Amino acid sequence: MKEYIKGGLKVLSNYVIALIFFVVFLYTFIVVAGENFVNWLHYYSFIMFLLLFAIIYSDFTRLAKKEKRPQYNIKTYPLKGLVYGIIGFLPIILLEIIFPFIKFDDEIFTRIKELVLDVILGPVFFVLRIGNKSIISYIAASLVVPVITMLSYIAGYYGFKFRDHIKPKGTEIQQTSTFKKSPWNPSLNEPAQKSKKKKKSNNKEQ
């Protein structure tokens, strides 16, 4: 049980890191976007999601490889990452459930409450925008982090290397190809000279 708590806390800490980046650079994005801030917000959110994905992928592929080592004596299975993701994202899911029950008589405070929830869900806000903030979109946003945690753990569990599949063509060196010498390389004349020496020695022996 302890390993599940540690794994869940790792997911939550990864999300918090991405959320901090979201908040820190939000003002800069507002200044750059100007009047298009609202229309471009989901693009900004998606960029932070890519950061979140990179952090989780790095951590949980490494964790899966570590847990599979026999010296740690830890039970592993491919979908373990999904359990880690659900445990780690559970505090955010609880906030999503609680926030609708918080009521204010003032419209300003109600709007502030909505903005706070949007900020908390910043790295997955683009999912809400795609679904027009429907109930289904909130459910989908809640599942994004557990799903990418699951996929990252599976990648480490089966030894899948993402970098090997994104290398452009022509970057790999063919091991079967031989090194061609320059025509000006003096070593090219060595076989001919050796053959001449052998002929001379054979003639002398005769």
Backbone as CSV, one residue per row, in Angstrom:
resi,resn,N_x,N_y,N_z,CA_x,CA_y,CA_z,C_x,C_y,C_z
1,MET,0.831,-1.212,0.000,0.000,0.000,0.000,0.868,1.264,0.000
2,LYS,2.015,1.142,0.654,2.914,2.297,0.733,3.398,2.723,-0.651
3,GLU,3.660,1.750,-1.504,4.151,2.059,-2.855,3.097,2.793,-3.671
4,TYR,1.801,2.472,-3.447,0.720,3.140,-4.161,0.596,4.598,-3.721
5,ILE,0.779,4.830,-2.432,0.728,6.211,-1.920,1.886,7.026,-2.486
6,LYS,3.084,6.416,-2.519,4.247,7.121,-3.068,4.051,7.417,-4.550
7,GLY,3.530,6.424,-5.266,3.285,6.631,-6.691,2.235,7.694,-6.938
8,GLY,1.167,7.688,-6.120,0.129,8.709,-6.247,0.649,10.098,-5.945
9,LEU,1.494,10.205,-4.911,2.080,11.506,-4.573,3.003,12.000,-5.681
10,LYS,3.655,11.062,-6.360,4.523,11.445,-7.482,3.681,12.029,-8.617
11,VAL,2.530,11.411,-8.884,1.629,11.939,-9.915,1.147,13.336,-9.533
12,LEU,0.736,13.484,-8.282,0.233,14.779,-7.825,1.317,15.848,-7.883
13,SER,2.529,15.499,-7.481,3.632,16.471,-7.523,3.960,16.860,-8.961
14,ASN,3.896,15.900,-9.890,4.120,16.215,-11.302,3.064,17.177,-11.826
15,TYR,1.832,16.944,-11.419,0.751,17.836,-11.851,0.929,19.231,-11.258
16,VAL,1.335,19.291,-10.008,1.545,20.587,-9.354,2.665,21.357,-10.047
17,ILE,3.717,20.657,-10.463,4.809,21.318,-11.191,4.289,21.956,-12.474
18,ALA,3.507,21.189,-13.246,2.933,21.730,-14.477,1.976,22.881,-14.174
19,LEU,1.239,22.776,-13.081,0.300,23.835,-12.694,1.037,25.118,-12.303
20,ILE,2.173,24.963,-11.636,2.983,26.134,-11.264,3.474,26.844,-12.520
21,PHE,3.950,26.092,-13.499,4.363,26.696,-14.769,3.186,27.397,-15.438
22,PHE,2.012,26.773,-15.373,0.807,27.363,-15.957,0.513,28.722,-15.333
23,VAL,0.605,28.806,-14.012,0.283,30.049,-13.303,1.372,31.096,-13.515
24,VAL,2.635,30.666,-13.438,3.758,31.613,-13.532,3.785,32.324,-14.880
25,PHE,3.548,31.579,-15.962,3.624,32.161,-17.301,2.267,32.633,-17.825
26,LEU,1.250,32.552,-16.989,-0.081,32.959,-17.436,-0.146,34.454,-17.735
27,TYR,0.456,35.264,-16.872,0.424,36.720,-17.086,1.143,37.085,-18.382
28,THR,2.279,36.427,-18.630,3.014,36.682,-19.878,2.157,36.320,-21.084
29,PHE,1.451,35.206,-20.978,0.582,34.789,-22.069,-0.551,35.798,-22.278
30,ILE,-1.109,36.317,-21.187,-2.188,37.311,-21.295,-1.699,38.563,-22.008
31,VAL,-0.466,38.993,-21.668,0.108,40.189,-22.291,0.320,39.957,-23.786
32,VAL,0.853,38.787,-24.131,1.127,38.481,-25.534,-0.162,38.305,-26.329
33,ALA,-1.127,37.579,-25.747,-2.374,37.285,-26.461,-3.285,38.503,-26.558
34,GLY,-3.255,39.361,-25.534,-4.091,40.558,-25.556,-5.579,40.225,-25.577
35,GLU,-6.290,40.770,-26.536,-7.731,40.549,-26.628,-8.079,39.110,-27.012
36,ASN,-7.116,38.389,-27.575,-7.361,36.997,-27.974,-7.083,36.002,-26.853
37,PHE,-6.893,36.522,-25.654,-6.553,35.671,-24.514,-7.551,34.529,-24.329
38,VAL,-8.831,34.833,-24.327,-9.865,33.814,-24.097,-9.871,32.784,-25.222
39,ASN,-9.689,33.253,-26.456,-9.741,32.347,-27.604,-8.510,31.455,-27.713
40,TRP,-7.401,31.925,-27.184,-6.151,31.179,-27.290,-5.799,30.400,-26.029
41,LEU,-6.602,30.517,-24.995,-6.261,29.914,-23.707,-6.098,28.397,-23.803
42,HIS,-6.910,27.754,-24.615,-6.810,26.292,-24.708,-5.504,25.857,-25.377
43,TYR,-4.949,26.718,-26.259,-3.638,26.399,-26.846,-2.546,26.473,-25.783
44,TYR,-2.633,27.494,-24.953,-1.686,27.645,-23.844,-1.803,26.457,-22.892
45,SER,-3.032,26.052,-22.614,-3.264,24.900,-21.745,-2.654,23.632,-22.339
46,PHE,-2.782,23.463,-23.645,-2.252,22.265,-24.293,-0.727,22.224,-24.214
47,ILE,-0.079,23.373,-24.306,1.375,23.424,-24.172,1.792,22.957,-22.785
48,MET,1.051,23.395,-21.754,1.345,22.965,-20.392,1.032,21.479,-20.204
49,PHE,0.051,20.996,-20.941,-0.246,19.566,-20.896,0.915,18.750,-21.461
50,LEU,1.531,19.244,-22.534,2.687,18.554,-23.107,3.838,18.505,-22.104
51,LEU,4.001,19.593,-21.347,5.012,19.605,-20.288,4.677,18.554,-19.234
52,LEU,3.412,18.507,-18.835,2.961,17.519,-17.858,3.198,16.103,-18.366
53,PHE,2.871,15.873,-19.628,3.067,14.549,-20.231,4.542,14.150,-20.195
54,ALA,5.425,15.090,-20.526,6.861,14.801,-20.538,7.368,14.428,-19.153
55,ILE,6.899,15.149,-18.135,7.337,14.874,-16.757,6.846,13.506,-16.300
56,ILE,5.555,13.242,-16.519,4.987,11.965,-16.089,5.623,10.805,-16.849
57,TYR,5.802,10.966,-18.155,6.390,9.902,-18.967,7.796,9.563,-18.473
58,SER,8.577,10.586,-18.195,9.941,10.363,-17.728,9.955,9.640,-16.391
59,ASP,9.116,10.080,-15.457,9.113,9.512,-14.108,8.578,8.085,-14.071
60,PHE,7.504,7.834,-14.790,6.828,6.542,-14.630,7.369,5.454,-15.545
61,THR,8.023,5.791,-16.630,8.761,4.763,-17.360,9.952,4.301,-16.515
62,ARG,10.592,5.256,-15.858,11.714,4.928,-14.982,11.244,4.111,-13.773
63,LEU,10.087,4.495,-13.220,9.560,3.787,-12.049,9.195,2.344,-12.392
64,ALA,8.584,2.136,-13.566,8.204,0.783,-13.974,9.432,-0.108,-14.133
65,LYS,10.474,0.429,-14.738,11.707,-0.346,-14.906,12.326,-0.683,-13.549
66,LYS,12.251,0.258,-12.631,12.812,0.039,-11.301,12.023,-1.026,-10.541
67,GLU,10.687,-0.934,-10.606,9.850,-1.870,-9.848,9.936,-3.292,-10.391
68,LYS,10.303,-3.448,-11.664,10.415,-4.784,-12.249,11.689,-5.512,-11.820
69,ARG,12.631,-4.782,-11.257,13.869,-5.422,-10.827,13.586,-6.344,-9.639
70,PRO,14.100,-7.563,-9.680,13.768,-8.548,-8.631,14.243,-8.160,-7.240
71,GLN,15.299,-7.359,-7.140,15.821,-7.020,-5.815,14.873,-6.144,-5.004
72,TYR,13.933,-5.457,-5.693,12.990,-4.603,-4.964,11.774,-5.386,-4.463
73,ASN,11.527,-6.563,-5.033,10.439,-7.433,-4.582,9.099,-6.695,-4.545
74,ILE,8.793,-5.987,-5.639,7.546,-5.217,-5.744,6.663,-5.855,-6.802
75,LYS,5.405,-6.033,-6.473,4.460,-6.619,-7.422,4.156,-5.609,-8.518
76,THR,4.345,-5.998,-9.758,4.094,-5.102,-10.889,3.116,-5.744,-11.868
77,TYR,2.385,-4.909,-12.569,1.484,-5.337,-13.640,1.264,-4.138,-14.545
78,PRO,0.926,-4.354,-15.823,0.891,-3.250,-16.795,-0.007,-2.088,-16.420
79,LEU,-1.163,-2.346,-15.804,-2.120,-1.281,-15.496,-1.882,-0.633,-14.127
80,LYS,-0.755,-0.897,-13.546,-0.460,-0.312,-12.235,-0.366,1.209,-12.325
81,GLY,0.077,1.704,-13.467,0.173,3.147,-13.660,-1.186,3.825,-13.584
82,LEU,-2.231,3.141,-14.032,-3.587,3.696,-13.956,-4.006,3.889,-12.503
83,VAL,-3.665,2.935,-11.650,-3.971,3.046,-10.210,-3.210,4.217,-9.601
84,TYR,-1.928,4.336,-9.961,-1.138,5.480,-9.492,-1.784,6.794,-9.920
85,GLY,-2.218,6.842,-11.179,-2.799,8.078,-11.706,-4.090,8.458,-11.016
86,ILE,-4.950,7.484,-10.751,-6.218,7.770,-10.078,-5.977,8.252,-8.658
87,ILE,-5.074,7.585,-7.943,-4.759,7.998,-6.573,-4.169,9.404,-6.559
88,GLY,-3.247,9.669,-7.476,-2.584,10.974,-7.501,-3.500,12.108,-7.886
89,PHE,-4.429,11.854,-8.809,-5.308,12.923,-9.280,-6.595,13.019,-8.467
90,LEU,-6.763,12.137,-7.493,-7.981,12.115,-6.687,-8.264,13.440,-5.973
91,PRO,-7.262,14.134,-5.404,-7.549,15.436,-4.775,-8.151,16.447,-5.756
92,ILE,-7.678,16.455,-7.006,-8.223,17.381,-8.002,-9.653,16.973,-8.364
93,ILE,-9.900,15.675,-8.456,-11.251,15.186,-8.764,-12.220,15.578,-7.652
94,LEU,-11.769,15.481,-6.409,-12.624,15.869,-5.272,-12.956,17.362,-5.320
95,LEU,-11.985,18.171,-5.726,-12.247,19.613,-5.859,-13.296,19.871,-6.935
96,GLU,-13.216,19.122,-8.035,-14.219,19.263,-9.100,-15.615,18.917,-8.587
97,ILE,-15.709,17.945,-7.697,-17.006,17.525,-7.158,-17.533,18.525,-6.142
98,ILE,-16.624,19.068,-5.333,-17.032,19.966,-4.245,-17.410,21.358,-4.750
99,PHE,-16.653,21.866,-5.740,-16.844,23.259,-6.184,-18.278,23.590,-6.598
100,PRO,-19.010,22.736,-7.314,-20.384,23.094,-7.700,-21.320,23.299,-6.510
101,PHE,-20.986,22.707,-5.380,-21.843,22.832,-4.197,-21.536,24.103,-3.390
102,ILE,-20.476,24.804,-3.775,-20.146,26.075,-3.114,-20.949,27.180,-3.788
103,LYS,-21.843,27.784,-3.054,-22.742,28.796,-3.613,-22.441,30.169,-3.020
104,PHE,-22.531,31.181,-3.885,-22.373,32.573,-3.474,-23.554,33.377,-4.011
105,ASP,-24.016,34.322,-3.212,-25.096,35.200,-3.670,-24.586,36.262,-4.640
106,ASP,-23.329,36.602,-4.491,-22.720,37.618,-5.347,-22.206,36.969,-6.628
107,GLU,-22.527,37.544,-7.776,-22.083,37.014,-9.058,-20.565,37.111,-9.222
108,ILE,-19.985,38.135,-8.616,-18.527,38.311,-8.734,-17.804,37.135,-8.072
109,PHE,-18.237,36.769,-6.865,-17.605,35.650,-6.168,-17.867,34.324,-6.898
110,THR,-19.032,34.214,-7.491,-19.338,33.018,-8.268,-18.395,32.894,-9.466
111,ARG,-18.139,34.015,-10.115,-17.227,34.030,-11.258,-15.799,33.725,-10.812
112,ILE,-15.396,34.267,-9.671,-14.060,34.002,-9.136,-13.899,32.511,-8.827
113,LYS,-14.962,31.910,-8.286,-14.928,30.473,-7.989,-14.701,29.670,-9.266
114,GLU,-15.381,30.043,-10.343,-15.209,29.347,-11.620,-13.798,29.516,-12.171
115,LEU,-13.257,30.737,-12.021,-11.900,30.992,-12.514,-10.870,30.203,-11.717
116,VAL,-11.090,30.068,-10.413,-10.164,29.298,-9.571,-10.138,27.843,-10.020
117,LEU,-11.314,27.290,-10.292,-11.374,25.905,-10.753,-10.715,25.762,-12.128
118,ASP,-10.907,26.750,-12.999,-10.271,26.708,-14.322,-8.751,26.730,-14.199
119,VAL,-8.246,27.511,-13.257,-6.794,27.586,-13.050,-6.275,26.272,-12.495
120,ILE,-6.987,25.687,-11.529,-6.570,24.411,-10.949,-6.506,23.327,-12.025
121,LEU,-7.418,23.390,-12.969,-7.437,22.427,-14.069,-6.671,22.943,-15.291
122,GLY,-5.810,23.919,-15.082,-5.095,24.575,-16.172,-4.440,23.647,-17.178
123,PRO,-3.605,22.679,-16.755,-2.937,21.810,-17.726,-3.874,20.905,-18.524
124,VAL,-5.123,20.746,-18.059,-6.097,19.937,-18.816,-7.312,20.778,-19.211
125,PHE,-7.165,22.091,-19.139,-8.290,22.981,-19.451,-8.728,22.852,-20.906
126,PHE,-7.792,22.525,-21.794,-8.142,22.410,-23.217,-9.208,21.337,-23.443
127,VAL,-9.251,20.327,-22.587,-10.281,19.289,-22.694,-11.650,19.879,-22.362
128,LEU,-11.700,20.738,-21.342,-12.954,21.398,-20.980,-13.436,22.299,-22.108
129,ARG,-12.490,22.995,-22.749,-12.860,23.897,-23.836,-13.419,23.109,-25.021
130,ILE,-12.802,21.971,-25.314,-13.287,21.148,-26.427,-14.709,20.656,-26.152
131,GLY,-14.988,20.319,-24.903,-16.309,19.815,-24.542,-17.273,20.866,-24.047
132,ASN,-16.905,22.169,-24.241,-17.775,23.282,-23.817,-18.156,23.200,-22.347
133,LYS,-17.213,22.707,-21.529,-17.391,22.614,-20.080,-18.638,21.814,-19.681
134,SER,-18.921,20.810,-20.433,-20.021,19.910,-20.088,-19.558,18.920,-19.015
135,ILE,-20.492,18.159,-18.467,-20.142,17.169,-17.458,-19.190,16.129,-18.041
136,ILE,-19.439,15.749,-19.288,-18.580,14.762,-19.948,-17.154,15.293,-20.091
137,SER,-17.021,16.591,-20.386,-15.689,17.173,-20.544,-14.930,17.183,-19.213
138,TYR,-15.643,17.404,-18.103,-14.997,17.364,-16.781,-14.561,15.930,-16.448
139,ILE,-15.388,14.961,-16.814,-15.009,13.562,-16.600,-13.784,13.207,-17.438
140,ALA,-13.789,13.652,-18.695,-12.654,13.385,-19.582,-11.380,14.042,-19.058
141,ALA,-11.506,15.293,-18.586,-10.342,15.999,-18.037,-9.798,15.291,-16.801
142,SER,-10.686,14.672,-16.036,-10.268,13.953,-14.831,-9.546,12.655,-15.173
143,LEU,-9.802,12.120,-16.361,-9.203,10.851,-16.753,-7.899,11.016,-17.528
144,VAL,-7.616,12.222,-17.992,-6.439,12.445,-18.825,-5.154,12.073,-18.090
145,VAL,-4.986,12.582,-16.876,-3.754,12.324,-16.125,-3.605,10.846,-15.769
146,PRO,-4.643,10.174,-15.250,-4.499,8.726,-15.015,-4.166,7.938,-16.275
147,VAL,-4.720,8.328,-17.420,-4.465,7.597,-18.656,-3.018,7.761,-19.114
148,ILE,-2.490,8.984,-19.076,-1.100,9.169,-19.511,-0.125,8.534,-18.506
149,THR,-0.516,8.488,-17.234,0.304,7.776,-16.249,0.317,6.287,-16.559
150,MET,-0.845,5.751,-16.917,-0.947,4.339,-17.283,-0.081,4.028,-18.507
151,LEU,-0.181,4.853,-19.553,0.591,4.625,-20.772,2.088,4.741,-20.513
152,SER,2.478,5.675,-19.668,3.897,5.851,-19.342,4.433,4.636,-18.593
153,TYR,3.642,4.134,-17.658,4.067,2.959,-16.888,4.150,1.732,-17.796
154,ILE,3.182,1.580,-18.702,3.201,0.462,-19.644,4.452,0.522,-20.526
155,ALA,4.816,1.737,-20.949,6.015,1.908,-21.786,7.256,1.429,-21.047
156,GLY,7.363,1.782,-19.773,8.502,1.323,-18.982,8.434,-0.157,-18.677
157,TYR,7.234,-0.654,-18.478,7.032,-2.073,-18.136,7.468,-2.974,-19.286
158,TYR,7.145,-2.588,-20.504,7.482,-3.395,-21.672,8.766,-2.938,-22.366
159,GLY,9.437,-1.948,-21.800,10.704,-1.496,-22.361,10.562,-0.703,-23.643
160,PHE,9.399,-0.062,-23.829,9.180,0.767,-25.024,9.951,2.075,-24.875
161,LYS,10.706,2.435,-25.928,11.480,3.671,-25.916,10.903,4.625,-26.944
162,PHE,10.314,5.712,-26.455,9.646,6.672,-27.326,10.629,7.343,-28.273
163,ARG,11.861,7.558,-27.822,12.850,8.258,-28.651,13.219,7.452,-29.887
164,ASP,13.187,6.138,-29.755,13.556,5.295,-30.899,12.561,5.406,-32.041
165,HIS,11.343,5.883,-31.745,10.296,5.950,-32.757,10.117,7.358,-33.337
166,ILE,10.908,8.317,-32.851,10.790,9.675,-33.372,12.075,10.138,-34.057
167,LYS,13.060,9.235,-34.213,14.297,9.598,-34.890,14.022,9.781,-36.373
168,PRO,14.466,10.894,-36.956,14.269,11.070,-38.401,15.080,10.071,-39.198
169,LYS,14.605,9.790,-40.408,15.290,8.836,-41.263,16.666,9.365,-41.666
170,GLY,17.608,8.459,-41.712,18.961,8.836,-42.118,19.880,9.133,-40.968
171,THR,19.335,9.129,-39.705,20.181,9.419,-38.557,20.925,8.192,-38.079
172,GLU,20.387,7.003,-38.393,21.026,5.782,-37.939,22.183,5.415,-38.871
173,ILE,23.267,4.987,-38.293,24.450,4.595,-39.057,24.334,3.115,-39.386
174,GLN,24.429,2.791,-40.636,24.350,1.402,-41.036,25.658,0.704,-40.701
175,GLN,25.515,-0.332,-39.863,26.708,-1.042,-39.417,27.308,-1.906,-40.523
176,THR,26.469,-2.274,-41.497,26.953,-3.166,-42.551,27.781,-2.443,-43.599
177,SER,27.634,-1.116,-43.671,28.362,-0.365,-44.687,29.844,-0.305,-44.353
178,THR,30.723,-0.412,-45.363,32.160,-0.386,-45.150,32.689,1.014,-45.391
179,PHE,33.787,1.298,-44.734,34.417,2.604,-44.870,35.226,2.649,-46.155
180,LYS,34.942,3.633,-47.015,35.643,3.771,-48.279,36.829,4.699,-48.105
181,LYS,37.983,4.210,-48.538,39.191,5.003,-48.423,39.277,6.028,-49.539
182,SER,39.963,7.103,-49.274,40.173,8.136,-50.277,41.105,7.605,-51.358
183,PRO,40.870,8.000,-52.620,41.768,7.528,-53.701,43.197,8.004,-53.531
184,TRP,43.397,9.039,-52.709,44.751,9.571,-52.474,45.418,8.887,-51.271
185,ASN,44.685,7.962,-50.640,45.248,7.272,-49.476,46.374,6.349,-49.925
186,PRO,47.608,6.512,-49.415,48.760,5.689,-49.863,48.588,4.213,-49.527
187,SER,47.721,3.890,-48.574,47.548,2.492,-48.195,46.901,1.670,-49.305
188,LEU,46.257,2.365,-50.286,45.646,1.641,-51.402,46.688,0.950,-52.274
189,ASN,47.909,1.505,-52.292,48.976,0.934,-53.125,49.701,-0.221,-52.451
190,GLU,49.440,-0.423,-51.149,50.145,-1.459,-50.410,49.893,-2.851,-50.964
191,PRO,48.645,-3.240,-51.301,48.432,-4.587,-51.860,49.183,-4.816,-53.157
192,ALA,49.212,-3.774,-54.019,49.920,-3.918,-55.297,51.411,-4.094,-55.072
193,GLN,51.978,-3.298,-54.143,53.411,-3.403,-53.855,53.755,-4.761,-53.277
194,LYS,52.868,-5.283,-52.393,53.119,-6.589,-51.798,53.091,-7.687,-52.857
195,SER,52.153,-7.561,-53.817,52.062,-8.580,-54.869,53.306,-8.557,-55.754
196,LYS,53.847,-7.329,-56.028,55.071,-7.233,-56.834,56.244,-7.869,-56.117
197,LYS,56.325,-7.633,-54.798,57.422,-8.208,-54.026,57.350,-9.721,-54.025
198,LYS,56.110,-10.267,-53.950,55.951,-11.714,-53.956,56.396,-12.307,-55.289
199,LYS,56.071,-11.617,-56.409,56.463,-12.106,-57.736,57.968,-12.127,-57.885
200,LYS,58.628,-11.032,-57.403,60.090,-10.980,-57.481,60.729,-12.085,-56.685
201,SER,60.219,-12.339,-55.493,60.799,-13.392,-54.653,60.591,-14.760,-55.281
202,ASN,59.488,-14.957,-55.940,59.214,-16.247,-56.616,60.143,-16.460,-57.803
203,ASN,60.450,-15.353,-58.534,61.339,-15.437,-59.678,62.765,-15.779,-59.236
204,LYS,63.207,-15.202,-58.121,64.540,-15.467,-57.608,64.686,-16.923,-57.175
205,GLU,63.633,-17.463,-56.553,63.692,-18.836,-56.094,63.799,-19.801,-57.264
206,GLN,63.119,-19.442,-58.401,63.202,-20.285,-59.581,64.600,-20.256,-60.191
